[in-house]
Amino acid sequence: MATTVKPLASSTRWALGLGGLALLLALWWGGSYWLRAQIPLAASLAPDQTFISLWQLLISNQLTEHVLVSLRRVLVGLLIALLIGVPLGLAVGASRLLEAGSGMAFQFLRMISPLSWMPIAVMVLGVGDAPIYFLLAFAAVWPILLNTVAGVHQLDARWMMLGKSLSATRWELLRRIVLPGVLGHILTGLRLAIGIVWIVLVPCEMLGVSAGLGYFVLDTRDRLAYSELMAVILLIGALGFALDAAARALHRHWTHSKP
């Protein structure tokens, strides 16, 4: 007999989540304590030094520019991926011939690491933001495209028949039936894309730019400021968590689903 799993209460989820973070902090502390016996410089990686450095960086306003630049690059990369992935996904999902003809090519391209394009992107687009936008968009477009295709496949054909019986134009079918029907899948693809882009961003920002969180990571390494390095790593994790939480909240809002 099938059993149903009862959802956890919100307070229980928060308590378990905070417990997991506390365990992670304890492992971090223990690991840094164990390393400092072998590598004295590892004392700078300890949580106390990291939080002190993070506070100093925040109050001195040294991270604001880097955070804003990185967030701008992420948003531009996601916007490009949406402008490419959604229309292409709608077209592929609506045409079995187009899906059959493009499926293998898309899967092949999807499995190429975006970072492997770095030398070519720099050679063609030069240094600066342009190659970063290309690499982030390349990384983000696949989950958006594939989820859009899946959304089109799951559309109820009866709604399309109803729209056509009411003499709806193609634009009205797209705006009134197709887009609302696939929006949940698009937002799921967007959330997956945010996770991928945020991971790819840091190495992309090591392409000769002068600002960004990836650039600041290299800068702290060159200055041997390891407590600041850990502070930036902690900040990258916190910002990525916040972006994912925003994407989940947006998905719940538009699909009216429970958290």
C-alpha positions as CSV (number, residue, x, y, z in Angstrom):
1,M,0.0,0.0,0.0
2,A,1.4,3.4,-1.0
3,T,2.2,5.7,1.9
4,T,2.1,9.5,1.8
5,V,4.9,11.5,3.3
6,K,3.6,14.4,5.4
7,P,5.2,17.7,4.7
8,L,7.3,19.2,7.4
9,A,6.1,22.3,9.3
10,S,7.8,25.5,8.4
11,S,9.4,25.8,11.8
12,T,10.7,22.3,11.6
13,R,12.3,22.9,8.2
14,W,13.9,26.1,9.5
15,A,15.3,24.3,12.6
16,L,16.7,21.4,10.5
17,G,18.2,23.9,8.0
18,L,19.9,25.9,10.7
19,G,21.1,22.7,12.2
20,G,22.7,21.7,8.9
21,L,24.4,25.1,8.7
22,A,25.7,24.7,12.2
23,L,27.1,21.3,11.4
24,L,28.8,22.8,8.3
25,L,30.3,25.6,10.4
26,A,31.6,23.0,12.9
27,L,33.2,21.0,10.1
28,W,34.8,24.2,8.7
29,W,36.2,25.2,12.1
30,G,37.5,21.7,12.7
31,G,39.1,21.5,9.3
32,S,40.9,24.8,9.6
33,Y,42.1,23.8,13.1
34,W,43.5,20.6,11.8
35,L,45.1,22.3,8.8
36,R,46.9,25.0,10.9
37,A,49.0,22.3,12.6
38,Q,50.5,21.4,9.2
39,I,50.1,24.8,7.4
40,P,50.4,27.8,9.7
41,L,48.9,30.0,7.0
42,A,45.7,28.0,7.2
43,A,44.8,29.9,10.4
44,S,43.6,32.7,8.1
45,L,41.0,30.3,6.8
46,A,39.3,29.8,10.1
47,P,35.7,31.1,10.5
48,D,36.6,33.8,13.1
49,Q,39.2,35.4,10.8
50,T,36.8,35.0,7.8
51,F,33.9,36.8,9.5
52,I,36.2,39.6,10.7
53,S,37.5,40.1,7.2
54,L,34.0,40.0,5.7
55,W,32.8,42.6,8.2
56,Q,35.8,44.8,7.4
57,L,35.2,44.5,3.7
58,L,31.6,45.3,4.0
59,I,31.9,48.4,6.2
60,S,34.8,49.7,4.1
61,N,32.6,49.3,1.0
62,Q,35.3,47.4,-0.9
63,L,32.9,44.7,-2.2
64,T,30.0,46.8,-3.4
65,E,31.4,47.4,-6.9
66,H,32.5,43.8,-7.4
67,V,29.1,42.5,-6.3
68,L,27.1,44.9,-8.5
69,V,29.3,44.1,-11.5
70,S,28.9,40.4,-11.0
71,L,25.1,40.6,-10.6
72,R,24.9,42.8,-13.7
73,R,26.8,40.2,-15.7
74,V,24.5,37.4,-14.4
75,L,21.3,39.3,-15.2
76,V,22.5,40.2,-18.7
77,G,23.6,36.6,-19.4
78,L,20.2,35.3,-18.2
79,L,18.4,37.8,-20.2
80,I,20.2,36.8,-23.4
81,A,19.6,33.1,-22.6
82,L,15.9,33.8,-22.1
83,L,15.6,35.8,-25.4
84,I,17.2,32.8,-27.2
85,G,16.0,29.8,-25.2
86,V,12.3,30.6,-24.9
87,P,11.4,31.4,-28.5
88,L,13.6,28.5,-29.7
89,G,12.1,26.2,-27.1
90,L,8.6,27.2,-28.2
91,A,9.5,26.5,-31.9
92,V,11.1,23.2,-31.2
93,G,8.3,22.0,-28.9
94,A,5.7,22.9,-31.5
95,S,7.4,21.0,-34.4
96,R,8.2,17.4,-34.2
97,L,10.4,17.7,-37.3
98,L,12.4,20.6,-35.8
99,E,12.8,18.7,-32.6
100,A,14.0,15.6,-34.3
101,G,16.4,17.6,-36.4
102,S,17.8,19.7,-33.6
103,G,17.7,17.2,-30.7
104,M,21.1,15.6,-31.2
105,A,22.8,18.9,-32.0
106,F,21.4,20.5,-28.8
107,Q,22.4,17.6,-26.6
108,F,25.9,17.6,-28.1
109,L,26.3,21.4,-27.5
110,R,24.8,21.1,-24.0
111,M,27.4,18.7,-22.9
112,I,30.3,21.0,-23.8
113,S,31.6,22.8,-20.8
114,P,31.0,26.6,-21.2
115,L,34.5,27.2,-19.8
116,S,36.1,25.3,-22.7
117,W,34.9,28.1,-24.9
118,M,37.0,30.7,-23.0
119,P,40.0,30.9,-25.3
120,I,37.8,31.1,-28.4
121,A,35.5,33.7,-26.8
122,V,38.5,35.9,-25.9
123,M,40.0,35.5,-29.3
124,V,36.7,36.5,-31.1
125,L,35.2,39.0,-28.7
126,G,38.3,40.3,-26.9
127,V,38.7,40.9,-23.2
128,G,36.0,42.6,-21.1
129,D,32.4,41.9,-20.6
130,A,31.5,40.6,-24.0
131,P,33.1,37.1,-23.7
132,I,31.7,36.8,-20.2
133,Y,28.2,37.5,-21.5
134,F,28.6,34.9,-24.2
135,L,29.9,32.2,-21.8
136,L,27.1,32.9,-19.2
137,A,24.4,32.9,-21.9
138,F,25.8,29.6,-23.4
139,A,25.7,28.0,-19.9
140,A,22.1,29.3,-19.2
141,V,20.3,28.7,-22.4
142,W,20.1,24.9,-22.3
143,P,18.0,24.4,-19.1
144,I,15.7,27.2,-20.3
145,L,15.3,25.8,-23.8
146,L,14.8,22.2,-22.8
147,N,12.3,23.1,-20.0
148,T,10.4,25.3,-22.5
149,V,10.2,22.3,-24.9
150,A,8.9,20.1,-22.1
151,G,6.3,22.7,-21.2
152,V,5.0,22.8,-24.8
153,H,4.7,19.0,-24.8
154,Q,2.6,19.1,-21.7
155,L,0.1,21.6,-22.9
156,D,-3.4,20.3,-23.0
157,A,-4.3,20.0,-26.7
158,R,-8.0,20.7,-25.8
159,W,-7.1,24.3,-24.9
160,M,-5.5,24.8,-28.3
161,M,-8.5,23.3,-30.0
162,L,-10.8,25.6,-28.0
163,G,-8.8,28.7,-28.9
164,K,-8.8,27.7,-32.6
165,S,-12.6,27.1,-32.5
166,L,-13.0,30.7,-31.2
167,S,-11.0,31.9,-34.2
168,A,-8.0,33.0,-32.1
169,T,-5.0,34.2,-34.0
170,R,-1.6,32.7,-33.6
171,W,-0.5,35.6,-31.5
172,E,-3.6,35.2,-29.2
173,L,-3.0,31.5,-28.9
174,L,0.6,32.2,-27.9
175,R,-0.2,35.0,-25.5
176,R,-3.4,33.5,-23.9
177,I,-2.7,29.8,-23.9
178,V,0.9,28.7,-24.8
179,L,2.9,31.2,-22.7
180,P,0.8,30.9,-19.5
181,G,0.8,27.1,-19.9
182,V,4.6,26.9,-20.2
183,L,5.5,29.6,-17.7
184,G,6.1,27.2,-14.9
185,H,8.5,25.2,-16.9
186,I,10.3,28.4,-18.1
187,L,10.7,29.5,-14.5
188,T,12.0,26.0,-13.5
189,G,14.6,26.3,-16.3
190,L,15.5,29.8,-15.1
191,R,16.1,28.5,-11.6
192,L,18.4,25.8,-13.0
193,A,20.1,28.3,-15.2
194,I,20.8,30.6,-12.2
195,G,22.6,27.8,-10.4
196,I,24.7,27.0,-13.4
197,V,25.5,30.7,-14.3
198,W,26.5,31.5,-10.7
199,I,29.0,28.6,-10.7
200,V,30.4,29.5,-14.1
201,L,30.6,33.3,-13.3
202,V,33.7,33.2,-11.0
203,P,36.1,31.5,-13.5
204,C,34.7,33.7,-16.3
205,E,35.6,36.8,-14.3
206,M,39.3,35.7,-14.4
207,L,39.4,36.7,-18.1
208,G,41.3,39.9,-17.7
209,V,38.6,42.1,-16.2
210,S,39.2,44.6,-13.4
211,A,36.1,44.1,-11.3
212,G,33.8,41.3,-10.2
213,L,33.8,38.6,-7.5
214,G,36.0,36.3,-9.6
215,Y,38.5,39.1,-10.1
216,F,38.5,39.8,-6.3
217,V,39.2,36.1,-5.7
218,L,42.4,36.3,-7.8
219,D,43.3,39.6,-6.2
220,T,43.1,38.2,-2.7
221,R,45.2,35.2,-3.8
222,D,47.9,37.4,-5.2
223,R,48.0,39.5,-2.0
224,L,48.0,36.3,0.1
225,A,45.0,37.7,2.0
226,Y,43.5,34.3,2.6
227,S,41.0,35.5,5.3
228,E,39.6,37.9,2.7
229,L,39.6,35.1,0.1
230,M,37.4,32.9,2.4
231,A,35.2,36.0,3.1
232,V,34.6,36.4,-0.6
233,I,33.9,32.6,-1.0
234,L,31.3,32.9,1.8
235,L,29.8,35.9,0.2
236,I,29.5,34.1,-3.2
237,G,27.7,31.3,-1.4
238,A,25.3,33.7,0.3
239,L,24.5,35.6,-2.9
240,G,23.9,32.4,-4.8
241,F,21.6,31.2,-2.1
242,A,19.7,34.5,-2.2
243,L,19.4,34.3,-6.0
244,D,18.0,30.7,-5.8
245,A,15.6,31.7,-3.1
246,A,14.3,34.6,-5.3
247,A,13.9,32.2,-8.2
248,R,11.9,29.8,-6.0
249,A,9.7,32.6,-4.7
250,L,9.0,33.7,-8.3
251,H,8.1,30.2,-9.3
252,R,5.7,29.8,-6.4
253,H,4.1,33.2,-7.1
254,W,3.4,32.5,-10.8
255,T,2.4,28.8,-10.4
256,H,0.7,29.2,-7.0
257,S,2.5,26.2,-5.7
258,K,3.3,25.6,-2.0
259,P,6.9,25.9,-0.8
